[in-house]
Amino acid sequence: TLAFCKRWLDRIGCTKYQMALKDLCDKGAVEAYPPLVDVKGCYTAQFEHTLVLRPTCKEVISRGDDY
């Protein structure tokens, strides 16, 4: 599964998608989650992989044979 947010639809100019999205959620095709929230002034992100940010490199530690 891949995550997405309604904001992306808004950014590309999509309108009138709320009812269709609700229908997909009601039928179980899409699962709704609340927005990610953190301490005010901090950045919050969702990634498909787990990353380790080091001073000189970025390392993907969740990548394996099954992903």
PyMOL Python script that loads the backbone (N, CA, C, O; Angstrom):
from pymol import cmd

cmd.read_pdbstr("""\
ATOM      1  N   THR A   1       0.839  -1.188   0.000  1.00  0.00           N
ATOM      2  CA  THR A   1       0.000   0.000   0.000  1.00  0.00           C
ATOM      3  C   THR A   1       0.877   1.241   0.000  1.00  0.00           C
ATOM      4  O   THR A   1       1.994   1.232   0.517  1.00  0.00           O
ATOM      5  N   LEU A   2       0.361   2.284  -0.576  1.00  0.00           N
ATOM      6  CA  LEU A   2       1.072   3.550  -0.607  1.00  0.00           C
ATOM      7  C   LEU A   2       0.220   4.631   0.027  1.00  0.00           C
ATOM      8  O   LEU A   2      -0.998   4.668  -0.149  1.00  0.00           O
ATOM      9  N   ALA A   3       0.865   5.489   0.750  1.00  0.00           N
ATOM     10  CA  ALA A   3       0.151   6.593   1.398  1.00  0.00           C
ATOM     11  C   ALA A   3       0.023   7.772   0.442  1.00  0.00           C
ATOM     12  O   ALA A   3       0.891   8.004  -0.400  1.00  0.00           O
ATOM     13  N   PHE A   4      -1.058   8.500   0.583  1.00  0.00           N
ATOM     14  CA  PHE A   4      -1.216   9.774  -0.121  1.00  0.00           C
ATOM     15  C   PHE A   4      -2.092  10.662   0.735  1.00  0.00           C
ATOM     16  O   PHE A   4      -2.703  10.204   1.700  1.00  0.00           O
ATOM     17  N   CYS A   5      -2.149  11.930   0.379  1.00  0.00           N
ATOM     18  CA  CYS A   5      -2.985  12.850   1.149  1.00  0.00           C
ATOM     19  C   CYS A   5      -3.842  13.692   0.208  1.00  0.00           C
ATOM     20  O   CYS A   5      -3.490  13.922  -0.949  1.00  0.00           O
ATOM     21  N   LYS A   6      -4.973  14.143   0.737  1.00  0.00           N
ATOM     22  CA  LYS A   6      -5.899  14.958  -0.050  1.00  0.00           C
ATOM     23  C   LYS A   6      -5.239  16.236  -0.543  1.00  0.00           C
ATOM     24  O   LYS A   6      -5.622  16.765  -1.586  1.00  0.00           O
ATOM     25  N   ARG A   7      -4.268  16.730   0.180  1.00  0.00           N
ATOM     26  CA  ARG A   7      -3.562  17.953  -0.211  1.00  0.00           C
ATOM     27  C   ARG A   7      -2.958  17.814  -1.606  1.00  0.00           C
ATOM     28  O   ARG A   7      -2.928  18.783  -2.364  1.00  0.00           O
ATOM     29  N   TRP A   8      -2.475  16.613  -1.955  1.00  0.00           N
ATOM     30  CA  TRP A   8      -1.901  16.408  -3.282  1.00  0.00           C
ATOM     31  C   TRP A   8      -2.952  16.614  -4.365  1.00  0.00           C
ATOM     32  O   TRP A   8      -2.654  17.186  -5.413  1.00  0.00           O
ATOM     33  N   LEU A   9      -4.179  16.154  -4.125  1.00  0.00           N
ATOM     34  CA  LEU A   9      -5.258  16.364  -5.091  1.00  0.00           C
ATOM     35  C   LEU A   9      -5.571  17.848  -5.223  1.00  0.00           C
ATOM     36  O   LEU A   9      -5.803  18.345  -6.325  1.00  0.00           O
ATOM     37  N   ASP A  10      -5.575  18.552  -4.097  1.00  0.00           N
ATOM     38  CA  ASP A  10      -5.823  19.995  -4.121  1.00  0.00           C
ATOM     39  C   ASP A  10      -4.743  20.724  -4.917  1.00  0.00           C
ATOM     40  O   ASP A  10      -5.050  21.640  -5.681  1.00  0.00           O
ATOM     41  N   ARG A  11      -3.507  20.333  -4.747  1.00  0.00           N
ATOM     42  CA  ARG A  11      -2.389  21.014  -5.414  1.00  0.00           C
ATOM     43  C   ARG A  11      -2.461  20.908  -6.936  1.00  0.00           C
ATOM     44  O   ARG A  11      -2.044  21.829  -7.639  1.00  0.00           O
ATOM     45  N   ILE A  12      -2.986  19.796  -7.452  1.00  0.00           N
ATOM     46  CA  ILE A  12      -3.066  19.641  -8.906  1.00  0.00           C
ATOM     47  C   ILE A  12      -4.409  20.099  -9.457  1.00  0.00           C
ATOM     48  O   ILE A  12      -4.713  19.886 -10.631  1.00  0.00           O
ATOM     49  N   GLY A  13      -5.210  20.729  -8.603  1.00  0.00           N
ATOM     50  CA  GLY A  13      -6.454  21.339  -9.059  1.00  0.00           C
ATOM     51  C   GLY A  13      -7.667  20.428  -9.074  1.00  0.00           C
ATOM     52  O   GLY A  13      -8.699  20.801  -9.633  1.00  0.00           O
ATOM     53  N   CYS A  14      -7.579  19.249  -8.480  1.00  0.00           N
ATOM     54  CA  CYS A  14      -8.739  18.355  -8.417  1.00  0.00           C
ATOM     55  C   CYS A  14      -9.766  18.929  -7.445  1.00  0.00           C
ATOM     56  O   CYS A  14      -9.423  19.418  -6.368  1.00  0.00           O
ATOM     57  N   THR A  15     -11.012  18.859  -7.843  1.00  0.00           N
ATOM     58  CA  THR A  15     -12.106  19.289  -6.976  1.00  0.00           C
ATOM     59  C   THR A  15     -13.186  18.223  -7.014  1.00  0.00           C
ATOM     60  O   THR A  15     -13.167  17.343  -7.874  1.00  0.00           O
ATOM     61  N   LYS A  16     -14.100  18.299  -6.110  1.00  0.00           N
ATOM     62  CA  LYS A  16     -15.251  17.389  -6.063  1.00  0.00           C
ATOM     63  C   LYS A  16     -14.837  15.919  -5.965  1.00  0.00           C
ATOM     64  O   LYS A  16     -15.453  15.061  -6.597  1.00  0.00           O
ATOM     65  N   TYR A  17     -13.820  15.628  -5.193  1.00  0.00           N
ATOM     66  CA  TYR A  17     -13.366  14.253  -5.003  1.00  0.00           C
ATOM     67  C   TYR A  17     -13.790  13.683  -3.655  1.00  0.00           C
ATOM     68  O   TYR A  17     -13.641  12.484  -3.418  1.00  0.00           O
ATOM     69  N   GLN A  18     -14.313  14.521  -2.776  1.00  0.00           N
ATOM     70  CA  GLN A  18     -14.608  14.106  -1.399  1.00  0.00           C
ATOM     71  C   GLN A  18     -15.584  12.927  -1.339  1.00  0.00           C
ATOM     72  O   GLN A  18     -15.363  11.978  -0.587  1.00  0.00           O
ATOM     73  N   MET A  19     -16.657  12.983  -2.124  1.00  0.00           N
ATOM     74  CA  MET A  19     -17.656  11.902  -2.086  1.00  0.00           C
ATOM     75  C   MET A  19     -17.067  10.595  -2.619  1.00  0.00           C
ATOM     76  O   MET A  19     -17.305   9.530  -2.050  1.00  0.00           O
ATOM     77  N   ALA A  20     -16.304  10.673  -3.705  1.00  0.00           N
ATOM     78  CA  ALA A  20     -15.691   9.472  -4.270  1.00  0.00           C
ATOM     79  C   ALA A  20     -14.683   8.871  -3.292  1.00  0.00           C
ATOM     80  O   ALA A  20     -14.617   7.652  -3.131  1.00  0.00           O
ATOM     81  N   LEU A  21     -13.906   9.724  -2.646  1.00  0.00           N
ATOM     82  CA  LEU A  21     -12.925   9.244  -1.673  1.00  0.00           C
ATOM     83  C   LEU A  21     -13.614   8.616  -0.464  1.00  0.00           C
ATOM     84  O   LEU A  21     -13.161   7.593   0.049  1.00  0.00           O
ATOM     85  N   LYS A  22     -14.700   9.223  -0.012  1.00  0.00           N
ATOM     86  CA  LYS A  22     -15.471   8.658   1.101  1.00  0.00           C
ATOM     87  C   LYS A  22     -16.035   7.294   0.713  1.00  0.00           C
ATOM     88  O   LYS A  22     -16.028   6.365   1.521  1.00  0.00           O
ATOM     89  N   ASP A  23     -16.524   7.170  -0.523  1.00  0.00           N
ATOM     90  CA  ASP A  23     -17.067   5.897  -0.999  1.00  0.00           C
ATOM     91  C   ASP A  23     -15.984   4.814  -1.005  1.00  0.00           C
ATOM     92  O   ASP A  23     -16.240   3.680  -0.601  1.00  0.00           O
ATOM     93  N   LEU A  24     -14.787   5.157  -1.458  1.00  0.00           N
ATOM     94  CA  LEU A  24     -13.679   4.196  -1.450  1.00  0.00           C
ATOM     95  C   LEU A  24     -13.321   3.773  -0.029  1.00  0.00           C
ATOM     96  O   LEU A  24     -13.021   2.605   0.218  1.00  0.00           O
ATOM     97  N   CYS A  25     -13.352   4.724   0.905  1.00  0.00           N
ATOM     98  CA  CYS A  25     -13.087   4.403   2.314  1.00  0.00           C
ATOM     99  C   CYS A  25     -14.180   3.497   2.872  1.00  0.00           C
ATOM    100  O   CYS A  25     -13.892   2.519   3.561  1.00  0.00           O
ATOM    101  N   ASP A  26     -15.442   3.829   2.570  1.00  0.00           N
ATOM    102  CA  ASP A  26     -16.567   3.029   3.067  1.00  0.00           C
ATOM    103  C   ASP A  26     -16.515   1.595   2.553  1.00  0.00           C
ATOM    104  O   ASP A  26     -16.913   0.669   3.260  1.00  0.00           O
ATOM    105  N   LYS A  27     -16.024   1.402   1.322  1.00  0.00           N
ATOM    106  CA  LYS A  27     -15.948   0.066   0.719  1.00  0.00           C
ATOM    107  C   LYS A  27     -14.675  -0.680   1.100  1.00  0.00           C
ATOM    108  O   LYS A  27     -14.501  -1.842   0.732  1.00  0.00           O
ATOM    109  N   GLY A  28     -13.782  -0.017   1.837  1.00  0.00           N
ATOM    110  CA  GLY A  28     -12.559  -0.674   2.286  1.00  0.00           C
ATOM    111  C   GLY A  28     -11.436  -0.678   1.267  1.00  0.00           C
ATOM    112  O   GLY A  28     -10.408  -1.316   1.492  1.00  0.00           O
ATOM    113  N   ALA A  29     -11.608   0.022   0.143  1.00  0.00           N
ATOM    114  CA  ALA A  29     -10.557   0.083  -0.869  1.00  0.00           C
ATOM    115  C   ALA A  29      -9.440   1.037  -0.454  1.00  0.00           C
ATOM    116  O   ALA A  29      -8.289   0.873  -0.860  1.00  0.00           O
ATOM    117  N   VAL A  30      -9.788   2.031   0.356  1.00  0.00           N
ATOM    118  CA  VAL A  30      -8.832   3.013   0.868  1.00  0.00           C
ATOM    119  C   VAL A  30      -9.027   3.089   2.372  1.00  0.00           C
ATOM    120  O   VAL A  30     -10.157   3.090   2.858  1.00  0.00           O
ATOM    121  N   GLU A  31      -7.933   3.151   3.100  1.00  0.00           N
ATOM    122  CA  GLU A  31      -8.018   3.254   4.556  1.00  0.00           C
ATOM    123  C   GLU A  31      -7.611   4.656   4.993  1.00  0.00           C
ATOM    124  O   GLU A  31      -6.532   5.135   4.644  1.00  0.00           O
ATOM    125  N   ALA A  32      -8.467   5.302   5.749  1.00  0.00           N
ATOM    126  CA  ALA A  32      -8.208   6.676   6.202  1.00  0.00           C
ATOM    127  C   ALA A  32      -7.397   6.670   7.498  1.00  0.00           C
ATOM    128  O   ALA A  32      -7.622   5.846   8.384  1.00  0.00           O
ATOM    129  N   TYR A  33      -6.467   7.589   7.585  1.00  0.00           N
ATOM    130  CA  TYR A  33      -5.666   7.789   8.788  1.00  0.00           C
ATOM    131  C   TYR A  33      -5.666   9.275   9.119  1.00  0.00           C
ATOM    132  O   TYR A  33      -5.767  10.102   8.213  1.00  0.00           O
ATOM    133  N   PRO A  34      -5.555   9.633  10.397  1.00  0.00           N
ATOM    134  CA  PRO A  34      -5.476  11.057  10.741  1.00  0.00           C
ATOM    135  C   PRO A  34      -4.142  11.640  10.270  1.00  0.00           C
ATOM    136  O   PRO A  34      -3.182  10.900  10.059  1.00  0.00           O
ATOM    137  N   PRO A  35      -4.081  12.956  10.105  1.00  0.00           N
ATOM    138  CA  PRO A  35      -2.817  13.585   9.695  1.00  0.00           C
ATOM    139  C   PRO A  35      -1.716  13.336  10.723  1.00  0.00           C
ATOM    140  O   PRO A  35      -1.980  13.210  11.919  1.00  0.00           O
ATOM    141  N   LEU A  36      -0.483  13.267  10.236  1.00  0.00           N
ATOM    142  CA  LEU A  36       0.664  13.149  11.134  1.00  0.00           C
ATOM    143  C   LEU A  36       0.851  14.473  11.857  1.00  0.00           C
ATOM    144  O   LEU A  36       0.835  15.533  11.231  1.00  0.00           O
ATOM    145  N   VAL A  37       1.026  14.417  13.161  1.00  0.00           N
ATOM    146  CA  VAL A  37       1.170  15.629  13.968  1.00  0.00           C
ATOM    147  C   VAL A  37       2.397  15.471  14.862  1.00  0.00           C
ATOM    148  O   VAL A  37       2.687  14.382  15.358  1.00  0.00           O
ATOM    149  N   ASP A  38       3.097  16.555  15.052  1.00  0.00           N
ATOM    150  CA  ASP A  38       4.272  16.539  15.912  1.00  0.00           C
ATOM    151  C   ASP A  38       4.299  17.841  16.701  1.00  0.00           C
ATOM    152  O   ASP A  38       3.321  18.588  16.712  1.00  0.00           O
ATOM    153  N   VAL A  39       5.387  18.101  17.340  1.00  0.00           N
ATOM    154  CA  VAL A  39       5.557  19.322  18.115  1.00  0.00           C
ATOM    155  C   VAL A  39       5.535  20.519  17.164  1.00  0.00           C
ATOM    156  O   VAL A  39       6.128  20.467  16.087  1.00  0.00           O
ATOM    157  N   LYS A  40       4.861  21.584  17.555  1.00  0.00           N
ATOM    158  CA  LYS A  40       4.776  22.777  16.729  1.00  0.00           C
ATOM    159  C   LYS A  40       6.179  23.256  16.348  1.00  0.00           C
ATOM    160  O   LYS A  40       7.062  23.367  17.198  1.00  0.00           O
ATOM    161  N   GLY A  41       6.366  23.533  15.070  1.00  0.00           N
ATOM    162  CA  GLY A  41       7.655  24.000  14.574  1.00  0.00           C
ATOM    163  C   GLY A  41       8.571  22.882  14.100  1.00  0.00           C
ATOM    164  O   GLY A  41       9.634  23.149  13.540  1.00  0.00           O
ATOM    165  N   CYS A  42       8.172  21.631  14.317  1.00  0.00           N
ATOM    166  CA  CYS A  42       8.972  20.485  13.882  1.00  0.00           C
ATOM    167  C   CYS A  42       8.435  19.959  12.559  1.00  0.00           C
ATOM    168  O   CYS A  42       7.280  20.204  12.208  1.00  0.00           O
ATOM    169  N   TYR A  43       9.262  19.247  11.839  1.00  0.00           N
ATOM    170  CA  TYR A  43       8.851  18.604  10.603  1.00  0.00           C
ATOM    171  C   TYR A  43       8.392  17.183  10.902  1.00  0.00           C
ATOM    172  O   TYR A  43       8.984  16.495  11.734  1.00  0.00           O
ATOM    173  N   THR A  44       7.344  16.751  10.226  1.00  0.00           N
ATOM    174  CA  THR A  44       6.844  15.390  10.342  1.00  0.00           C
ATOM    175  C   THR A  44       6.754  14.819   8.939  1.00  0.00           C
ATOM    176  O   THR A  44       6.304  15.504   8.021  1.00  0.00           O
ATOM    177  N   ALA A  45       7.174  13.576   8.759  1.00  0.00           N
ATOM    178  CA  ALA A  45       7.147  12.968   7.434  1.00  0.00           C
ATOM    179  C   ALA A  45       6.810  11.494   7.540  1.00  0.00           C
ATOM    180  O   ALA A  45       6.972  10.876   8.592  1.00  0.00           O
ATOM    181  N   GLN A  46       6.340  10.943   6.431  1.00  0.00           N
ATOM    182  CA  GLN A  46       6.053   9.517   6.331  1.00  0.00           C
ATOM    183  C   GLN A  46       6.842   9.003   5.141  1.00  0.00           C
ATOM    184  O   GLN A  46       6.781   9.593   4.062  1.00  0.00           O
ATOM    185  N   PHE A  47       7.575   7.924   5.314  1.00  0.00           N
ATOM    186  CA  PHE A  47       8.374   7.351   4.251  1.00  0.00           C
ATOM    187  C   PHE A  47       8.031   5.880   4.091  1.00  0.00           C
ATOM    188  O   PHE A  47       7.538   5.238   5.019  1.00  0.00           O
ATOM    189  N   GLU A  48       8.298   5.357   2.904  1.00  0.00           N
ATOM    190  CA  GLU A  48       8.098   3.936   2.646  1.00  0.00           C
ATOM    191  C   GLU A  48       9.294   3.115   3.108  1.00  0.00           C
ATOM    192  O   GLU A  48       9.206   1.889   3.175  1.00  0.00           O
ATOM    193  N   HIS A  49      10.394   3.754   3.424  1.00  0.00           N
ATOM    194  CA  HIS A  49      11.585   3.080   3.921  1.00  0.00           C
ATOM    195  C   HIS A  49      12.034   3.744   5.215  1.00  0.00           C
ATOM    196  O   HIS A  49      11.664   4.882   5.506  1.00  0.00           O
ATOM    197  N   THR A  50      12.831   3.021   5.982  1.00  0.00           N
ATOM    198  CA  THR A  50      13.447   3.593   7.174  1.00  0.00           C
ATOM    199  C   THR A  50      14.829   4.095   6.782  1.00  0.00           C
ATOM    200  O   THR A  50      15.634   3.351   6.221  1.00  0.00           O
ATOM    201  N   LEU A  51      15.095   5.355   7.079  1.00  0.00           N
ATOM    202  CA  LEU A  51      16.360   5.982   6.708  1.00  0.00           C
ATOM    203  C   LEU A  51      17.162   6.340   7.949  1.00  0.00           C
ATOM    204  O   LEU A  51      16.605   6.688   8.990  1.00  0.00           O
ATOM    205  N   VAL A  52      18.478   6.249   7.819  1.00  0.00           N
ATOM    206  CA  VAL A  52      19.384   6.768   8.835  1.00  0.00           C
ATOM    207  C   VAL A  52      20.139   7.915   8.166  1.00  0.00           C
ATOM    208  O   VAL A  52      20.842   7.714   7.176  1.00  0.00           O
ATOM    209  N   LEU A  53      19.985   9.113   8.716  1.00  0.00           N
ATOM    210  CA  LEU A  53      20.675  10.279   8.170  1.00  0.00           C
ATOM    211  C   LEU A  53      21.961  10.488   8.952  1.00  0.00           C
ATOM    212  O   LEU A  53      21.937  10.812  10.139  1.00  0.00           O
ATOM    213  N   ARG A  54      23.075  10.298   8.275  1.00  0.00           N
ATOM    214  CA  ARG A  54      24.392  10.466   8.890  1.00  0.00           C
ATOM    215  C   ARG A  54      25.013  11.769   8.367  1.00  0.00           C
ATOM    216  O   ARG A  54      24.552  12.308   7.361  1.00  0.00           O
ATOM    217  N   PRO A  55      26.041  12.271   9.029  1.00  0.00           N
ATOM    218  CA  PRO A  55      26.642  13.542   8.586  1.00  0.00           C
ATOM    219  C   PRO A  55      27.133  13.523   7.134  1.00  0.00           C
ATOM    220  O   PRO A  55      27.099  14.552   6.459  1.00  0.00           O
ATOM    221  N   THR A  56      27.584  12.373   6.656  1.00  0.00           N
ATOM    222  CA  THR A  56      28.158  12.321   5.301  1.00  0.00           C
ATOM    223  C   THR A  56      27.375  11.464   4.320  1.00  0.00           C
ATOM    224  O   THR A  56      27.743  11.384   3.148  1.00  0.00           O
ATOM    225  N   CYS A  57      26.292  10.814   4.775  1.00  0.00           N
ATOM    226  CA  CYS A  57      25.532   9.963   3.855  1.00  0.00           C
ATOM    227  C   CYS A  57      24.141   9.679   4.406  1.00  0.00           C
ATOM    228  O   CYS A  57      23.838   9.956   5.567  1.00  0.00           O
ATOM    229  N   LYS A  58      23.308   9.117   3.537  1.00  0.00           N
ATOM    230  CA  LYS A  58      21.977   8.642   3.918  1.00  0.00           C
ATOM    231  C   LYS A  58      21.947   7.138   3.671  1.00  0.00           C
ATOM    232  O   LYS A  58      22.372   6.679   2.611  1.00  0.00           O
ATOM    233  N   GLU A  59      21.454   6.369   4.630  1.00  0.00           N
ATOM    234  CA  GLU A  59      21.435   4.917   4.505  1.00  0.00           C
ATOM    235  C   GLU A  59      20.003   4.413   4.631  1.00  0.00           C
ATOM    236  O   GLU A  59      19.309   4.727   5.598  1.00  0.00           O
ATOM    237  N   VAL A  60      19.560   3.619   3.632  1.00  0.00           N
ATOM    238  CA  VAL A  60      18.244   2.994   3.684  1.00  0.00           C
ATOM    239  C   VAL A  60      18.421   1.655   4.377  1.00  0.00           C
ATOM    240  O   VAL A  60      19.095   0.766   3.856  1.00  0.00           O
ATOM    241  N   ILE A  61      17.807   1.504   5.572  1.00  0.00           N
ATOM    242  CA  ILE A  61      18.016   0.266   6.328  1.00  0.00           C
ATOM    243  C   ILE A  61      16.835  -0.690   6.228  1.00  0.00           C
ATOM    244  O   ILE A  61      16.915  -1.808   6.737  1.00  0.00           O
ATOM    245  N   SER A  62      15.743  -0.286   5.589  1.00  0.00           N
ATOM    246  CA  SER A  62      14.583  -1.173   5.480  1.00  0.00           C
ATOM    247  C   SER A  62      14.545  -1.909   4.149  1.00  0.00           C
ATOM    248  O   SER A  62      13.687  -2.771   3.956  1.00  0.00           O
ATOM    249  N   ARG A  63      15.434  -1.602   3.240  1.00  0.00           N
ATOM    250  CA  ARG A  63      15.421  -2.237   1.931  1.00  0.00           C
ATOM    251  C   ARG A  63      16.010  -3.638   2.038  1.00  0.00           C
ATOM    252  O   ARG A  63      17.054  -3.841   2.657  1.00  0.00           O
ATOM    253  N   GLY A  64      15.329  -4.593   1.429  1.00  0.00           N
ATOM    254  CA  GLY A  64      15.812  -5.962   1.460  1.00  0.00           C
ATOM    255  C   GLY A  64      15.332  -6.716   0.235  1.00  0.00           C
ATOM    256  O   GLY A  64      14.815  -6.109  -0.703  1.00  0.00           O
ATOM    257  N   ASP A  65      15.495  -8.019   0.230  1.00  0.00           N
ATOM    258  CA  ASP A  65      15.097  -8.841  -0.908  1.00  0.00           C
ATOM    259  C   ASP A  65      13.594  -8.825  -1.147  1.00  0.00           C
ATOM    260  O   ASP A  65      13.138  -9.017  -2.274  1.00  0.00           O
ATOM    261  N   ASP A  66      12.823  -8.597  -0.084  1.00  0.00           N
ATOM    262  CA  ASP A  66      11.367  -8.654  -0.201  1.00  0.00           C
ATOM    263  C   ASP A  66      10.746  -7.285  -0.451  1.00  0.00           C
ATOM    264  O   ASP A  66       9.519  -7.179  -0.466  1.00  0.00           O
ATOM    265  N   TYR A  67      11.525  -6.250  -0.645  1.00  0.00           N
ATOM    266  CA  TYR A  67      10.954  -4.910  -0.826  1.00  0.00           C
ATOM    267  C   TYR A  67      11.491  -4.270  -2.068  1.00  0.00           C
ATOM    268  O   TYR A  67      11.126  -3.139  -2.387  1.00  0.00           O
TER     269      TYR A  67
END
""", "prot")
cmd.dss("prot")
cmd.show_as("cartoon", "prot")
cmd.util.cbc("prot")
cmd.orient("prot")
